[in-house]
């Protein structure tokens, strides 16, 4: 019975790996570079982020994600370059990526329109030797051996914003690389994000935002979020990920240059019996050069 249960959990994790080859983030509206390379030219100056997500915290083998990225603009804020490191682990699967981001911004009197490209080098591995499903402690050879593959990919995005709203569209990877001899392939994710900040330069600000994720063969996922800020320094929010979880958000902006954020997800899907919650932490440092179109501090 234990072997059957472990096998079922392994299948669930494997299915989740296919659906979540690109990690999902609760704090996507703050670390926009994690998803969209076009975001970096919307940000005046330089910025760096460290982000950690512990998904389904009580479930051994559930997703763990780490992102370290940063960018800097130049040529009078028209161009920006960045780098993005990430490591995602789910069950026996691990994916490590390094990506170079390049973005160009068109400035208009009312908004900025950015276009970005991403070139990434990814290493994906499956360590089935770590599984022990046999009652006598032996490795189940039917699962096959360990494997590892390095692939190259390209992605692109666009990002429109002013000092109080944004709209973004991105496809992080265009190429469906084959990952293993069993026929496993990368899947193509499409993201659309948008948000608006009401009440800038007032005592309280309200920021609704949305993230739509589409993947062929899998039901779309939609994140709805609503945050309330006090003097653009302290923010508390709530959110909902369709058919998956309810979210609580907290932000603290320190002297316009350091931003701390925390996300807590309460699972509402059928997985809640085994994995009740997820945690996400983000630290951002920015050297923001104020311009006419950009408000400081930025809440996205």
N, C-alpha and C positions, 0 to 999 in steps of 0.2 A: 504494500500500500504506500509506503514511504517513497519507493522508487517511482510509482505512478504519479504521486503528487509532485515530486521534484521534476519529473519529466514535463508535467503540465506547466509548472512555473517556468521552466526553461523555454518552452514553446511560447508562452506569453511574453517573456523577455525578448526572445528572438523576433516576434512580431512587432513589439514596441521598437526594436532596433531598426526594423525596416521603415516603420512609420516616423521615426524620430532620428534619422541619420543626421539631420541638423538639429541641434539641441533647442529646446523651447525655453524661453526666459520670461519671467514675470516682470523684470525691470527693463524691458526692451525700450521703453520710452526715454530712458536716461542714457544707456549705453547704445546709442543708435548704430555705432560702427560695428557692433557684434553681428548685425544682420545686413546692413546696407553700406557698401563702400561709398556711395554718393553722400552720405551724411557728413563725411569729414570736411568737405569744403563749405558746408553750411556753418561750421564752427570757426569763429574768428580766433586766431592764436593757436595755442597748443593744448592738447588734452591727453590724459592717460587714465586708463581704467583697469581695475582688478575686480573680477566678478567670479563668485563661486556659487554653485547651485547643488544642493543635496536633495534630490527628488525622491519622494516616497521614503522618508528617512528611516522608517522602521523595517524596511524590507532589504535584506542582504542581497546584493547584486543589482539593486535599482540604480538608475542613472546618477552619475556624479559628473559635473561639468566645471571646468575652470577656463576662464578667458582672461588674457592679458593683452591689451591693445593700446594704441596711441596714434596720434596724428599731429601734423603741423601744417599750417597754410602759408602761402607765400605769393609773390607776384600780385601784391595789392589785394589779397584775399580771393584771387580768382582760381588759384590752384591749391591743391593739398595732397600730401602723401602720407600714408600710414602703414602700420604693420599690425597683424592680428595673429596671436598665438592662442590655440585652444586645445584642450584635451577633454574628450568625452568617453566615459566608461559606463557600459551597461551590461550587466551579467559578465559573460566571458569575452565580450567584444570591447575593444578599445580603438578609439580614433584620435589621432594627433594630427594637427594641422598647423601650417604656417602660411600666411597669406600676405601679399603685398596689395595695398589699396592705392588707387590713383583717382582723383576726382577733379572736375572742372566746374566752375560756377559762373552762371550768367546772372548779372545783377540788373534788376529793373527798379524803377521808383517804388513799386508796390511789393515786390517779393523777389526772392532769389530762387533760381532753378539750377540744381546741381545734377551732374551726370557722373557716375562712378563705375570703374572696372576693378575686378578682383582676380588675381592670379594666385592659385593655392596649390600647395603640395601637401598631400594627405597620406598618412600611413594608417591602414586599417588592419586589425589583427583579430583573430579568434583563437582563444586558448582553451580548447575543449579538454586538454589534459588536466585542467583544474576541476573538472566535474567528476564527482564520485557518486554514481547512481547505483552501483552494485552492492548487494547486502554484504558481500565478503570483502568490500573495500577496493576491489579492482576497478580500473577505468573501463567504462563501456566503450568497446572498440567500434560499435555501430555508429557512434557520433563522429568518427573520423579524427584526424590528428589536428595539431595546431597549424595555423596558416597566417600569413602576413603578406600584404600587398601595398605598394606605394603607387599612387596615382597623381596625375596632374589635372587641374580643372580650372575653368574660367566662369566668372559670374558678372552680373551687371545690375545696376539699379539707378533710379532717379529719385530726387528728393526736392520738393518745393516747400519753402518756408518763408515766413516773415518773423517779426519779433514775438508773435503770440499764436502762431498756428503752424502746422506742418502736415504734409501728405507725402508718403513714400511708397515706392513700388520696387521690389527687388526679386531677382532669381539668383540665389547665391551660387548655384552650380548648373551649368548647361549640359555637361557631358555625363551620360549614364555609363560610367566605367563599370566593367565587370570586376567583382571583388573576389570571387572564388570560383573554383572549378565546378561547384554545384550549381552555378548559374546566378548566384546572388549579384544584384546590380545596385548601383546608386540610384536613388529616386530623385526626381526634380521637385523642389518645393518652390512655391510662389507666395510672397508676402505682400500685403497691402496694409499700411499703417496710417493713422491720422489722429490729430489731436488739436485742441484749442485751449488757450489760457485766458480766462475771463478775470478782469479786475486788476490788471497790472498797475503798479504804483498806488494801490490802495491797501487797506489793512488786510483784507482777505482775498485770496485768489482761488479760483475753481478750475480744475483741469480735467475734462473728460478726454479719453483716448480709446482707440480701438485698434486691434491687430487681427487681420484675416489671413489665415494660412490655408493654402490649397495644395493637395498632393494627389496625383492620379491614383484612383483605386481606393482612396481612403476618404472618409467623411471630412469636410472642411472643419477647421477649428477657428473659433472666434473668441478673442479676449476683449472684454469690456472693462474699463477702469474709470474711476472717478476719485480725484484727490482734492483735498482742501488744504490750502496753505495759509499760514499766518505770517504776514510781512515778507513773503517770499523766502522765508528762512526755515520754517518747520512745516512739514506736510504729513498728513494722514490720509489714507485712501482705502477704498474697497474695490473689488473686482470679481469678475466671473469668467471662467474659461468654459466654453460650451461643453456640456456633457462630461465634465472632468473635475472641476474644482472651484472653490470659493476662495478669494484672495484678500489678504490684509497687507497694506503698504505703509511704510514709514520712511520719511526723508528728513535730513538735516543738512543745511547748507551753511558752511562755516567760512565767513569772510569772502564769499564769492569764489574762492579758489578750491576749497575742499568740500566734497559732497559725500555724505554717507547715506546709504539706502538699504532697506531690509524688506524682503517679501516673504510672507507666510501663506502657503497654500493648504487649504483643507480639502482633502479628496472627497468628492461627492459621487464618483462613479462606483461601479461594482468592486473596484480595487480597495475601497475604503476599509474593508474588513482586514486586509493584510498590510496596507500602507496608508496611514491616516493623514500624513502631512508632508510638506516639502518646505525647505528653507533656502533662501537666496540672499546673498550679501554682496554689496557693491561699494567700492571706494573709487572716487574720481578726484583727480587733481587737474586743474586747468589754469593756464596762463592766458586769460581772455583779454584781447585787445578790443576795446569798445569801439563800435562803429555806429553810424547813424541808424542802420536798420536793425541792430541787434540790441536787445535789452539784457542787462546784467543785474542779477544772475539769471542764467537761462534755466528754465524748468523742464527742458527737453533737449 
